[in-house]
Amino acid sequence: MNLTEQLDALRIPKDLRTPIERLMRALDEAADKEEVAKEAQIQIDFVRAMEASKKLRGPQVEALYIVFDDAMQARLESF
């Protein structure tokens, strides 16, 4: 399942999709493990901010953490 399909399944609001796609792109462009860790922290901070502002609900928050974590693990395995 690609990112768009995952976001559709999670019912992520359209106004959050572009920032999420940018975060994933930045992770894909990370040059080394240190940059991957930095991008992963930015992703975590983003999800926390969306949860705090109530733009995402509990199940969406959990699922988005998993999407980001899976992407981070895949990126780390590519080194």
Secondary structure, 3 states (H helix, E strand, C coil): CCHHHHHHHHCCCHHHHHHHHHHHHHHHCCCCHHHHHHHHHHHHHHHHHHHHCCCCCHHHHHHHHHHHHHHHHHHHHCC
